[in-house]
Amino acid sequence: MIRLEISKAREDLAETVNRVRYKGERIVLNRRGKDVAALVPLEDLTLLERLEDRLDLEDALKALEEPGTVPWKKVKADLGL
C-alpha cells in the first residue's frame, strides 16, 4: 500500500485520483506522519459496504433469535429519543 502526505496529494490531485481509478492503487493519506484517510477504488468501497451489510444482517438475525422483548419506551429512552 502506498502512503502519501496530504499536501503532496493535494498538489497533484488529478494524478492521485487517476492512480486509484485506473491503476487500482490504494493510497493512505497521512498528515504529520499519522495516517488519516485512504483513497481506494470504487470497487473496493462497494465490497466493503457489502461486507458491512452482511455483518449487520447476521447481527440482526442473531438478535431476532434472542428470547423476550424490550418495551418500546425503554428502546426510545436508551436511544435518547
Residue pairs with C-beta under 8 A, 6 or more apart in sequence:
1 26
1 27
1 28
2 19
2 25
2 26
2 27
2 28
3 27
3 28
3 29
3 30
3 35
4 16
4 27
4 28
4 29
4 30
5 29
5 30
5 31
6 29
6 30
6 31
6 36
9 16
9 27
9 29
9 39
16 27
16 39
17 39
19 25
19 27
20 26
20 27
20 39
20 40
20 41
21 41
21 42
24 41
26 38
26 39
26 40
26 41
26 44
27 38
27 39
27 40
28 35
28 37
28 38
29 35
29 36
29 37
29 38
29 39
30 36
